[in-house]
């Protein structure tokens, strides 16, 4: 039997048990009176092939053993048995007397696998040269070393401790794995939804699913109270929502939790600017607004308005209150705060002294390459802006547009107006006349420089640069608009020849419109193009319908041109934006498809909804007015169908006082009628538009009792 030993000390590394045939060697005797040191880590290797040959005495094997020769030893694979790589601890139990032969440790009955450790058998090491010759059959095996008292109990305790530690380590690892599973710590809830142990993606999906289930609740109007007023705002209108991504990130930042739970408040977001606008719309005027400071001019005399604080909403405070209270109790109280204008009374007084009064004390001179002009104090007062912005801060500036208006007459001597390229019809074809550049003083660039000298009593001269003003419409652009053919034309007749005021008004407005170009997608306004029709523009008094009866008015007759223009654009297939038929029907116009105009209340507008430019060409005779639309044809043709007249009414007779304002009429029947605009393409009607109008019966007016 192999020798055994139980003298391992605390701290010794566990060692694989080696079982080998007994070697034919003579065991060494222990040294008397000496204590063996703690076992160092030991390698037990078979003899190398180069070992010296055994003696003749050692060649004879012991009874019951296999002979070992150099050849058989060399055939064995090199085998290495190493203990675990751990420094040997200092022995806690006195070492036993070590035998001279290699000690073989018994198998540890408990190992990590939970059962008996496997035993590894290695071949016996052959005797080394110089060892004592073996005495075949004469030497009994050595007796095992005696076990000291208590050694077995110590070994048992060590095995119990080792097993307990292994269980604890395994349990701790499992607990750590449980606690750290996923991105969100265990026990974390949001809205009562358990997100613990989930990845971020899983947590987002779970939270979103919960929010989807509460969509109607979360979209409901939020009750808000400001002071003693109650109102509501819709979450969708102010960007109020649960930020799912931010909420999940907040949940994931909680750290590892082995036990217990925690609730994470949802993260909400809101558009503070939209909320402020919504609150002001819902609640109207709140508190007392602050009074903004200002310095204005009465003629050339500056007048100060001093600032006063007010009570108002604060954008940030409102947003914070609504975000915090949305998912809690409602109504949410939104606070108002005292607001102070940025500019103080002292600031206003300083501006009066250093700028406002000196600015209008004397003229300012502007020099340029085109000449010199003087800016009088009145022009300075009209263009110097000393009002506060929304924060209540006065930031002085010069309004260059107001300055240009105030200096219109002197500027006309120094500047030239740009002329747009024009298109006319010559020989039945469109012809382009090139435009020309203009020149102007750059008052926008001059304004800051001018502002710096207004506070000075001397040196009130500034130099202006002259800039080139290009035409808005160049010949090149005009030629690229696709205006190449007559698309439609319409003519109406007027009585009285060209000598009547009404006829002259028709011709005057036609001249203003002639050659107008409407870009693709643009809307043409007749009032916007001509402006108010005044005596200064060549218009005269002629009958207009006012308060249901004809009365003299400047520009009378313009409605006939408007009707002619409307029909020309109507048959060109262009989009009708605004028109209003006359109150009474006049047989010189087509029923329903006609329009009146009266500045500024009644306008005629159409949109060029084609991809090409539109040219309005007007012409007239002594009894007719014609408008033609030139462009590129989109529709094959446009026609009109009308219904029969219905709901016909008869006029009543009304007697009016005689005088220059009374215009007698014969009276006209009223009726209702429909008209359809038909768009033709490829021989088919592809689009229809319906127009309906109810004409009133025009009374039979009698002036001064005449029949």
Buried (B, 14 or more C-beta within 10 A) or exposed (E): EEBBBBBBBEEBBBBBBBEBBBBBBBBEEBEEEEEBEBBEBEEBEBBEEEBEEBBEEBBBBBEEBEEBBBEEBBEBEEBEBEBEEEEBEEBEBEBBBBBEBEBBBBBBEBBEEEEEBEEEEBBBBBBEEEBEBBEBEEBEEBEBBEBEEEBEEBBEEBBEEBBEEBEEEEEEEEEEEEBBBBBBBBBBBBBEBBBBBBBBEBBBBBBEEBBEEEEEEBEEBBBBBBEEEEBEBEBEBBBBBBBBEEBBBBBBEBEEBEEEEBEBEBBBEBBBEBBBBBBBEBBEEBBBEBBBBBBBBEEBEBEBBBBBBBBBBBBEBBBBBBBEBBBEEBBBEBEBEEBEBBBBEEBBEEBBEEBBBBBBBEBBEBEBEBEEBEBBBBBBBBBBBBBBEEEBBBEBBBBBEBBBEBBEEBBEEBBBEBBBBBBEBEEEEBEBBEBBEBBBBEBEEBBEEBBEBBBEEEEBEBEBEBBEBEBEBBBEBBBEBBBBEBBBBBBBEBEBEEEBBBBBBBBBBBEBBBBBBBBBEEBBEBBEEBEEBEEEBBBBBBBBBEEEBBBBBBBBBBBBBBBBBBBBBBBBBBBBBBBBBBBBBBEEBBBBBBBBBBBEEBBBBBBBBBEBBBBBBBBBEEEEBBBBBBBBBBBEEBEBEBEEBEEEEEBEEEBBEEEEEBEEBEBBBBBBBBBBBBBBEEEEEEEEBEBEBBBBBBBBBBBEEEE
